[in-house]
Amino acid sequence: MDSQDDLPSLCTLATGISRDHGTVIVGLPLSWNSGAAEGHVNRIKLKRQMIARVGFDLLRKRVLLAP
C-alpha cells in the first residue's frame, strides 16, 4: 500500500504547498492577520443561524434590546 493512499487530502495539500513554495515562504513572515474580518464573518453567520432557527422576530428583539 502506498503512503499517498492513506491520506489523500494531506497529499493534495502537500502538493499544493510544494507547487507554490515561493509564495508560501514569502507570506509566512507577514505580521497582518484576518482576525477582525473573521470575527465579522462569524457574527453574520450566527445571525443567519438564529434567523433560520427561531425566526426574524426574536432576532429583531435581540437587536433592539442590545446595549
CORNOR-V811316 format. One record per pair of residues at least 24 apart in sequence whose C-alpha atoms are under 10 Angstrom apart, sorted by the first residue. I is the first residue (numbers start at 0). GAP is how many residues later the second one is. Records with the same first field share a line. If there is no record, write none. Layout:
# CORNOR-V811316
I=GAP / GAP
This chain:
# CORNOR-V811316
none
